[in-house]
Amino acid sequence: MQYLNISLKNSYLHKNMTNIKNIIFDFGGVIHDIRYESVAEAFAKHGVGGLDRFYSKDFQPKEMDLFEKGLITPAQYRDYIRAMTNVGLSDSEVDEIVNAILIDVPAERVNLLLRLRKHYKVFLFSNTNQINYDCFTARLKSKFGFDIFERCFDAAYFSHFMHLRKPDPEGFKLIIAEQHIVPDETLFIDDIKKNLEGAEAVGIHGLHLDKGTILDLFDSEDDIISRKI
């Protein structure tokens, strides 16, 4: 397996990071701070308890998988939530619950991404859904005054538009083909280790961000720290 843990500093990092020209970032948990527990808390506010494991870093229902692939519509997903909870939640209340996971994107991460584009081709590959996407795109454009997905990335890929989600290798194959990038010159960073399996399957180097932030991965010259270990 080619993926590695950020906390492991060894010769493997040095050997395999020297030729990186492209970086693919995950979004939630890597660039955008998220909090899974907030979803259960939002359900509880509407009188729906016992859903602590409804949506977590390690588990989500098959309906969310379908929603993240764009195979069911927001309206269908809202109806699923209403049927599952047996509570007459309005569309806006369902959206509030779904979007409770979203916290914020710190400005220093956006500034880092802007700098990295001077040294690498920078891409985004996010498992997301239409309700979350509509929320965070509007919030972030209001916060920063520009579209960070246009400004910070050479291209941004979202699962609900692609009809593919991580860890399916086909999503990585699509990015490789469309962007004409060499897998062995590409690094993929995700906070969920399982998602790295899809990258590794097509020859992309994977880095598991299990602690810290992306700011810890680069030195003062915006070079990948592991190159110099």
C-alpha positions in Angstrom: 0.0 0.0 0.0 1.3 3.4 -0.9 -0.6 5.6 1.5 1.1 6.8 4.7 0.3 8.5 7.9 1.4 12.2 8.3 2.9 11.4 11.7 5.3 8.8 10.3 8.5 10.4 9.2 10.7 8.0 7.4 12.8 7.4 4.3 9.7 6.2 2.4 8.3 9.8 2.5 11.6 11.2 1.2 11.9 8.7 -1.6 8.3 9.0 -2.9 7.6 12.7 -2.5 10.5 14.1 -4.5 8.7 14.1 -7.9 5.3 15.3 -6.8 3.9 17.8 -9.3 0.2 17.4 -8.6 -1.8 17.4 -5.4 -5.4 16.3 -5.0 -7.1 17.4 -1.8 -10.1 16.0 -0.1 -12.5 18.8 1.1 -14.4 17.9 4.3 -12.0 17.2 7.2 -9.0 18.4 5.2 -9.8 21.9 3.9 -13.3 22.5 5.4 -13.6 21.7 9.1 -16.5 19.4 9.7 -18.1 17.9 12.8 -20.1 14.7 12.4 -21.6 14.9 15.9 -23.4 18.1 14.9 -25.8 16.1 12.7 -27.1 14.0 15.6 -27.4 17.1 17.7 -29.4 18.9 15.0 -31.7 15.9 14.8 -32.1 16.0 18.6 -33.2 19.7 18.4 -36.1 18.5 16.3 -37.0 15.8 18.7 -35.3 12.9 16.9 -32.9 11.1 19.2 -30.7 8.0 19.1 -29.0 8.9 15.8 -25.5 9.2 17.0 -24.3 6.7 14.4 -26.5 7.9 11.6 -23.7 9.8 10.0 -20.1 9.5 11.1 -16.6 9.4 9.8 -16.8 5.6 9.6 -20.4 5.1 8.6 -23.2 6.6 6.6 -26.5 5.0 5.3 -26.7 3.8 1.7 -29.1 6.6 0.9 -26.3 9.1 1.6 -24.0 7.1 -0.6 -26.6 7.4 -3.4 -27.1 11.1 -2.6 -23.4 11.7 -2.8 -23.3 10.0 -6.2 -26.1 12.3 -7.4 -28.3 9.2 -8.0 -31.2 10.6 -5.9 -32.3 14.2 -5.8 -32.4 16.6 -2.8 -36.2 16.2 -2.8 -35.9 12.4 -2.6 -33.3 12.6 0.1 -35.5 14.9 2.2 -38.4 12.5 1.8 -36.1 9.7 3.0 -35.2 11.7 6.1 -38.8 12.4 6.9 -39.7 8.7 6.4 -36.8 7.5 8.5 -37.6 9.9 11.4 -41.4 9.8 11.1 -41.3 13.5 11.9 -42.8 16.1 9.7 -39.7 18.1 9.0 -39.8 20.9 6.5 -37.4 21.1 3.6 -35.5 23.9 5.4 -35.3 21.9 8.6 -33.9 18.8 6.8 -31.3 21.1 5.1 -30.4 22.6 8.4 -29.7 19.1 9.8 -27.7 18.0 6.7 -25.7 21.2 6.8 -25.0 21.0 10.5 -21.8 19.0 9.7 -20.3 22.1 8.0 -18.1 24.3 10.3 -15.7 26.6 8.4 -12.8 27.0 6.1 -10.0 28.9 7.9 -8.5 31.7 5.8 -5.0 30.4 6.2 -5.9 27.2 4.4 -7.2 29.2 1.4 -4.0 31.3 1.4 -1.9 28.1 1.4 -3.9 26.7 -1.6 -3.4 29.9 -3.5 0.4 29.7 -2.9 0.6 26.1 -3.7 -0.8 26.7 -7.2 2.5 28.5 -7.9 4.4 25.2 -7.4 1.9 22.4 -8.2 -1.2 21.6 -10.1 -3.8 21.6 -7.4 -7.1 19.6 -7.5 -10.1 18.9 -5.3 -11.9 15.6 -5.1 -14.8 15.7 -2.6 -17.5 13.2 -1.6 -20.4 15.6 -1.1 -24.1 16.2 -1.9 -26.2 18.9 -3.5 -27.6 20.2 -0.2 -24.1 20.6 1.4 -22.7 21.9 -1.9 -25.3 24.7 -2.2 -24.6 25.6 1.4 -20.8 25.8 1.5 -20.4 27.4 -1.9 -22.7 30.3 -0.9 -21.1 30.6 2.6 -17.5 30.6 1.3 -18.2 33.0 -1.5 -19.7 35.4 1.0 -16.8 34.9 3.4 -13.9 35.3 0.9 -15.5 37.4 -1.8 -14.6 35.0 -4.6 -15.2 31.4 -5.6 -12.4 29.4 -3.9 -13.0 26.4 -6.1 -12.2 28.5 -9.2 -9.4 30.5 -7.6 -7.6 27.8 -5.5 -7.8 24.8 -7.8 -6.9 23.9 -11.3 -10.1 21.8 -11.2 -12.6 20.8 -8.5 -14.4 17.4 -8.6 -17.5 16.7 -6.6 -19.0 13.3 -6.4 -22.6 14.2 -7.0 -21.7 15.8 -10.3 -19.3 12.9 -11.3 -21.7 10.1 -10.2 -18.6 8.6 -8.6 -17.4 8.7 -5.0 -14.3 7.7 -3.1 -12.9 5.2 -2.7 -14.0 4.0 -6.1 -10.8 4.0 -8.3 -12.9 5.2 -11.3 -13.1 8.7 -9.8 -9.3 8.9 -9.7 -9.1 7.5 -13.2 -11.4 10.2 -14.5 -9.3 13.0 -12.9 -6.1 11.4 -14.4 -7.6 11.2 -17.8 -9.2 14.7 -17.9 -6.2 16.5 -16.4 -3.5 14.5 -18.2 -1.5 13.9 -15.0 0.9 11.2 -14.2 -0.2 9.1 -11.2 3.3 8.6 -9.8 3.7 12.4 -9.8 0.5 12.9 -7.9 -0.3 13.0 -4.2 -3.8 12.6 -2.7 -4.5 13.8 0.8 -7.6 12.6 2.7 -8.6 12.3 6.4 -10.3 9.0 5.8 -7.8 6.2 5.3 -10.2 4.0 3.2 -10.5 6.7 0.6 -6.8 6.4 -0.1 -7.3 2.9 -1.4 -8.9 4.2 -4.6 -5.9 6.5 -5.2 -3.4 3.7 -4.5 -5.2 1.4 -6.9 -4.4 3.6 -9.8 -0.8 4.5 -8.8 -1.4 7.8 -7.0 0.5 8.3 -3.7 -1.9 8.7 -0.7 -1.4 10.6 2.5 -3.7 10.1 5.5 -4.2 13.3 7.4 -5.1 11.8 10.7 -4.0 14.7 12.9 -3.0 18.3 12.4 -4.0 20.3 9.3 -2.7 20.8 5.8 -0.6 23.6 7.1 1.6 21.0 8.8 2.4 19.3 5.5 4.3 22.2 3.9 7.3 24.3 5.0 7.8 28.0 4.8 8.6 27.8 1.1 5.4 25.8 0.5 7.4 22.6 -0.3 6.1 19.3 0.9 7.9 18.8 4.3 8.4 15.1 3.7 10.7 15.8 0.7 13.3 17.1 3.1 13.1 14.4 5.8 
